[in-house]
Amino acid sequence: MKPIALFRMFICLFLLLHWGCRLCAQNEHSITLGFQHQLFSQILQEEQKYWVYVPPSYSDTTLTEKYPVLYLLDGNLYFHIAGGIVHYSKGPFKLPETLVVGILNTDRIRDFTPSQSDLNMFGESIQGLENSGGADTFLSYIEKELIPHVEAQYRASSYRILMGHSFGGLLAGYAFSKGNSPFTSFLLIDPSFWWNNAEMVEYVQARKDSALLLGISIYLGEADNRSESYFDNTPHIEAIQTWKKQLPDSLIRFQHDYFQGETHA
């Protein structure tokens, strides 16, 4: 092929790709799952972020319906998963349309741990946990600042769910065990109840007869954690199983699922 013919072919190909891409771009529309917000916390003295998913019917201005709210810890990790599940499940599985609030935070160890400790699950002192023990302050932010703020901005009902995985599950379990919580239900996904020599077991045991725990629903998802594990997870497994046995009889609903062959992740 002569150089001039090859050059012409190149130009034609370039123009086809260029105009084809422009036409595609003109037909592109973004798919948005939610909205990003910022709130300065007087309690934490720092800027906090949260993301909100709203169900399809929310945009109907003729409706005055209020929606239950799923408050999701580690929102930066799980918001898209939770929002997608809630969006999908409203049809085939009749899950009520629900607002999802993904809670982001700046210091996970500080905010999710109920006590100061430098111990790992085996009771060994390790580095990296020096800033632990701020759960009460973070829960105060959620209860006194975030929830009122969300309910002032969105049509949110008083049915509130708190969901967390791992250390997030630890915080959610701690919020439940304190009693008198603003949350109606708790979803605990393989929670790290081994924290500080499994103190969560003592918390719930001490309060199991408390009237403050009346009328609560709990879902506990527990991973096998024995399959394909790179280290011994026995303290983690035993803490969850012991905690489960201490739950009060006053719960409205309790469901526990054990996922054979699944790891903590």
Order of alpha helices (4+ residues) and beta strands (2+ residues): alpha-beta-beta-beta-alpha-beta-alpha-alpha-alpha-beta-alpha-beta-alpha-beta-alpha-beta
